[in-house]
Structures are given as C-alpha cells and as structure tokens.
C-alpha cells in the first residue's frame, strides 16, 4: 500500500526575456505498508508419502517415468512444511481491492496439478493448462460460486475461469485421473501466500493495523495468531503443525 506525499516545485518560464517563477504542485508515492514473514514446520514423525499409481494412463506413466509420490504432505529439510496457505483472515478495513490484470495459472503437466494450493482474488482470471497430450477434466467443487466441470482433451490446451464471490478453499479435481487434486481459495484482498517445501512465506504491503492471521493445511488443519502490523516494518510469525491424533 502507499500514500501520496505532495509538495511544490518551481518552474522557470521565459516570457519576453523575463524569468518568471511559477509554483508547480506535484505528488509522489511513498511506501507505507508493513509485511509479515515466517516459517511453517511439521512436528513429529512424518508419515510415509503415498505412492500414486499412474499405470492406468500410459501417457501419465510415461511422462513421470513411473509412479510418483503424493505432494499432500510436502516436507523440506528440517521438517519445513510446504503447501500451507497463509492469509489475513480478518481485520482489514476494506474489501474492494481490485484484482490483478495478470491471470493465475494452474498447469496439469505430468498429470498433476501445479501449484497444489493456490490463492486468487475474486474476478481474477484463472487459466488451466493441459500440456500433457491426454484427456484431463477440470472439476471445480465450488460451494458459493457456480460449480464448473470442463473436459480438456489433448487438443484443448487452455481454459479460463473467474469467480465473482470470495470462497475459501474448495477442491479442484480431475474426474479422469482421481489422484489429481488441488485446492483454491478466492479472496477479496491480495494479502496471502503459499509455502514451498522450504516452509517460507511473506505477505507484503499490508496496511497498518491488527489482524488475525491463519495458516491452513488440507490435512493438518489450521493455526491462527493475532499480529499488529506497522508501516515500513516487518513482523515475524512462525507456525508449527503436527499430525492429527
């Protein structure tokens, strides 16, 4: 976020060899937001990653050179945790942030959705790509926005959708390949992040204020914390998840 800094400069005009000083008002933009960053970790013994059998589709099997492991529990070094969605759950003063011009993209390359967890803004364009040369099916299991179900044969390389209403975490499935699953959140603001296997996240340009921050994982549940953000400062908050008992 930013706020204007206004001032006055002097412009010299020459009229009949006379120098005249004319005030010229101007405004520039200065950074006026804060940020939140942190690391997500998994505590305890990690379960074995599930093996995904792709033998049923020769194209999928060949692209991956065999079977692959699930990315539901994506762990990095030192048990850092990926595919965690971190966002401002409450506390924002406004809900009319414009969506970005750039479309969000989900590819189905290798018969898997990537990214596995994605945040978009309402009315932002979302592109689904099919580079695999085999039949896929994009099935959005929305509960608030209209549910959609689109076949993508090998010649249909792209489809585009958007969502008119905020909706937190619904599943995207491929009805042809049951192991293909992703999760999507539609928000009315841009303050969210998704961790990679290194477990890191950062949310920038947050207006000063006190917020409820939530970290969400599809199998391990949610963690929340309250954080006060000040202009031009960075706050650190870490979350630790453990296996359900």
C-alpha positions as CSV (number, residue, x, y, z in Angstrom):
1,X,0.0,0.0,0.0
2,X,1.1,3.6,-0.5
3,X,0.1,7.1,0.4
4,X,0.9,10.3,-1.5
5,X,3.5,12.8,-0.5
6,X,2.7,16.2,-2.0
7,X,4.8,19.3,-2.4
8,X,5.6,22.3,-4.6
9,X,8.4,22.8,-7.1
10,X,9.3,25.9,-9.0
11,X,9.2,26.0,-12.8
12,X,11.1,28.8,-14.6
13,X,9.2,30.3,-17.6
14,X,10.8,32.7,-20.0
15,X,8.4,35.4,-21.3
16,X,9.9,38.3,-23.2
17,X,13.3,37.6,-21.7
18,X,11.7,37.8,-18.2
19,X,12.2,34.9,-15.9
20,X,9.0,34.0,-14.0
21,X,8.8,31.5,-11.1
22,X,5.6,29.5,-11.3
23,X,4.7,27.1,-8.5
24,X,4.1,23.6,-9.7
25,X,2.3,21.2,-7.4
26,X,3.3,17.5,-7.5
27,X,2.6,14.3,-5.7
28,X,4.8,11.2,-5.4
29,X,4.1,7.8,-3.9
30,X,5.9,6.6,-0.8
31,X,5.8,3.1,0.6
32,X,3.6,3.0,3.6
33,X,2.8,-0.7,4.3
34,X,4.3,-3.4,6.5
35,X,5.0,-7.1,6.0
36,X,4.6,-10.4,7.7
37,X,7.0,-13.3,7.1
38,X,7.7,-16.6,8.7
39,X,8.4,-20.3,8.5
40,X,6.0,-23.3,8.8
41,X,7.2,-26.6,10.3
42,X,5.9,-30.0,10.9
43,X,6.4,-31.6,14.3
44,X,6.7,-35.3,15.0
45,X,7.3,-38.3,12.8
46,X,6.2,-37.8,9.2
47,X,4.1,-40.5,7.7
48,X,5.2,-42.2,4.6
49,X,4.3,-40.4,1.4
50,X,1.6,-42.2,-0.5
51,X,2.6,-43.7,-3.8
52,X,0.4,-42.6,-6.7
53,X,-0.1,-45.4,-9.3
54,X,-0.4,-43.9,-12.8
55,X,-0.4,-47.2,-14.7
56,X,-4.0,-46.7,-15.8
57,X,-3.0,-43.9,-18.2
58,X,0.1,-44.7,-20.3
59,X,0.7,-41.1,-21.1
60,X,0.8,-40.1,-17.4
61,X,3.0,-43.1,-16.6
62,X,5.5,-42.3,-19.4
63,X,5.7,-38.6,-18.6
64,X,6.6,-39.4,-14.9
65,X,8.8,-42.4,-15.8
66,X,6.8,-44.5,-13.5
67,X,4.7,-43.8,-10.4
68,X,5.1,-40.7,-8.2
69,X,4.5,-39.8,-4.6
70,X,1.7,-37.5,-3.3
71,X,2.5,-33.9,-2.5
72,X,-0.2,-33.6,0.2
73,X,2.5,-33.6,2.9
74,X,5.3,-31.7,1.3
75,X,8.3,-31.7,3.7
76,X,11.7,-30.0,3.2
77,X,14.9,-30.0,5.2
78,X,14.4,-29.8,9.0
79,X,10.7,-30.7,8.6
80,X,9.7,-27.5,7.0
81,X,6.2,-27.7,5.5
82,X,5.0,-26.8,2.1
83,X,1.5,-26.3,0.5
84,X,0.4,-24.2,3.5
85,X,-1.9,-21.3,2.7
86,X,-1.2,-18.2,4.9
87,X,-3.5,-15.2,4.7
88,X,-5.2,-12.4,6.6
89,X,-8.4,-13.9,7.9
90,X,-9.9,-10.8,9.5
91,X,-9.1,-7.2,10.4
92,X,-8.8,-5.4,7.0
93,X,-10.7,-2.1,6.8
94,X,-11.6,-2.5,3.1
95,X,-12.8,-5.3,0.8
96,X,-12.7,-3.6,-2.6
97,X,-9.2,-4.4,-3.7
98,X,-9.1,-4.6,-7.5
99,X,-7.9,-8.0,-8.9
100,X,-4.6,-8.1,-10.7
101,X,-4.5,-7.9,-14.5
102,X,-2.3,-11.0,-14.6
103,X,-4.1,-14.3,-14.7
104,X,-3.3,-17.1,-12.1
105,X,-2.1,-20.3,-13.8
106,X,-2.6,-24.0,-12.9
107,X,-0.8,-26.5,-15.1
108,X,-1.7,-30.1,-15.4
109,X,1.7,-31.1,-16.6
110,X,2.7,-34.6,-15.7
111,X,-0.9,-35.5,-14.8
112,X,-0.7,-33.4,-11.6
113,X,-2.0,-30.0,-10.7
114,X,0.7,-27.4,-10.1
115,X,0.5,-25.5,-7.9
116,X,-1.2,-27.8,-5.5
117,X,-2.6,-25.0,-3.4
118,X,-3.4,-21.6,-4.9
119,X,-4.9,-18.3,-3.8
120,X,-6.6,-15.9,-6.3
121,X,-8.7,-12.8,-6.0
122,X,-12.3,-12.6,-6.9
123,X,-12.8,-11.7,-10.6
124,X,-9.2,-12.5,-11.3
125,X,-8.7,-14.7,-14.4
126,X,-7.5,-18.3,-13.8
127,X,-6.0,-20.3,-16.6
128,X,-5.9,-24.1,-16.6
129,X,-3.3,-25.5,-18.9
130,X,-3.1,-29.0,-20.5
131,X,0.4,-29.7,-22.0
132,X,0.2,-33.5,-21.5
133,X,-1.4,-34.7,-24.7
134,X,-4.0,-36.7,-22.9
135,X,-7.6,-36.2,-21.7
136,X,-8.0,-34.2,-18.5
137,X,-11.1,-32.9,-16.7
138,X,-11.2,-29.8,-14.5
139,X,-13.9,-30.1,-11.9
140,X,-14.2,-27.1,-9.5
141,X,-16.1,-28.2,-6.4
142,X,-17.3,-24.7,-5.5
143,X,-19.9,-24.2,-2.9
144,X,-20.5,-20.5,-3.2
145,X,-19.5,-19.8,-6.7
146,X,-21.0,-21.9,-9.5
147,X,-19.5,-25.4,-9.7
148,X,-17.8,-26.0,-13.0
149,X,-16.8,-29.1,-14.9
150,X,-14.8,-28.8,-18.2
151,X,-13.3,-31.6,-20.3
152,X,-9.8,-30.9,-21.7
153,X,-9.0,-33.3,-24.5
154,X,-5.4,-33.4,-25.7
155,X,-6.1,-30.7,-28.3
156,X,-7.7,-28.3,-25.7
157,X,-4.6,-26.6,-24.2
158,X,-6.2,-23.9,-22.1
159,X,-9.4,-22.9,-20.4
160,X,-10.1,-19.8,-18.4
161,X,-12.4,-19.2,-15.5
162,X,-13.1,-16.5,-12.8
163,X,-15.0,-16.3,-9.6
164,X,-17.4,-13.5,-8.7
165,X,-17.5,-14.1,-4.9
166,X,-15.0,-14.8,-2.2
167,X,-14.8,-18.5,-1.3
168,X,-12.3,-20.2,1.0
169,X,-10.7,-23.4,-0.1
170,X,-12.6,-25.6,-2.5
171,X,-11.2,-28.6,-4.2
172,X,-10.2,-28.9,-7.9
173,X,-10.4,-32.5,-9.2
174,X,-9.8,-34.3,-12.4
175,X,-12.6,-36.9,-12.9
176,X,-10.3,-38.8,-15.4
177,X,-7.4,-39.2,-13.0
178,X,-8.6,-39.5,-9.4
179,X,-5.2,-38.7,-7.9
180,X,-5.2,-35.2,-9.4
181,X,-6.4,-32.8,-6.8
182,X,-5.7,-29.2,-5.9
183,X,-7.1,-26.6,-3.5
184,X,-8.1,-23.0,-4.3
185,X,-9.1,-20.0,-2.2
186,X,-10.8,-16.9,-3.7
187,X,-10.3,-13.8,-1.6
188,X,-11.4,-10.2,-1.8
189,X,-7.8,-9.0,-0.9
190,X,-4.3,-9.7,-2.1
191,X,-2.7,-10.5,1.3
192,X,-1.9,-14.2,1.1
193,X,1.0,-16.5,0.4
194,X,1.6,-20.3,-0.1
195,X,4.7,-22.0,1.3
196,X,7.1,-24.1,-0.8
197,X,9.0,-27.1,0.7
198,X,11.3,-24.7,2.5
199,X,8.2,-23.6,4.5
200,X,8.8,-19.9,4.0
201,X,6.0,-17.3,3.4
202,X,5.9,-13.5,3.1
203,X,2.9,-11.1,2.8
204,X,3.9,-7.6,1.8
205,X,2.3,-4.1,1.6
206,X,-0.1,-4.7,4.4
207,X,-1.9,-1.6,5.8
208,X,-1.1,-0.8,9.4
209,X,-3.5,-2.5,11.7
210,X,-4.1,-5.6,13.9
211,X,-5.1,-8.8,12.1
212,X,-6.0,-12.4,12.5
213,X,-3.5,-14.5,10.5
214,X,-4.4,-18.0,9.6
215,X,-2.2,-20.8,8.2
216,X,-4.2,-23.6,6.6
217,X,-3.2,-27.1,5.5
218,X,-5.5,-29.6,3.8
219,X,-4.8,-32.5,6.1
220,X,-3.3,-30.9,9.3
221,X,-6.0,-28.2,9.9
222,X,-5.5,-24.5,10.7
223,X,-3.4,-22.4,13.1
224,X,-4.2,-18.7,13.9
225,X,-2.4,-15.8,15.5
226,X,-3.0,-12.1,16.1
227,X,-0.4,-9.8,14.6
228,X,-0.1,-6.0,14.7
229,X,1.5,-4.5,11.6
230,X,3.1,-1.1,11.5
231,X,4.1,1.0,8.4
232,X,7.5,0.2,6.9
233,X,8.2,-2.6,9.4
234,X,8.4,-6.4,9.0
235,X,6.9,-8.8,11.6
236,X,7.9,-12.4,12.0
237,X,5.5,-15.2,12.9
238,X,6.1,-19.0,12.7
239,X,3.6,-21.8,12.8
240,X,4.1,-25.5,13.7
241,X,1.7,-28.3,12.7
242,X,1.6,-31.8,13.9
243,X,-0.1,-35.0,12.8
244,X,-3.7,-35.4,13.9
245,X,-4.0,-37.7,16.9
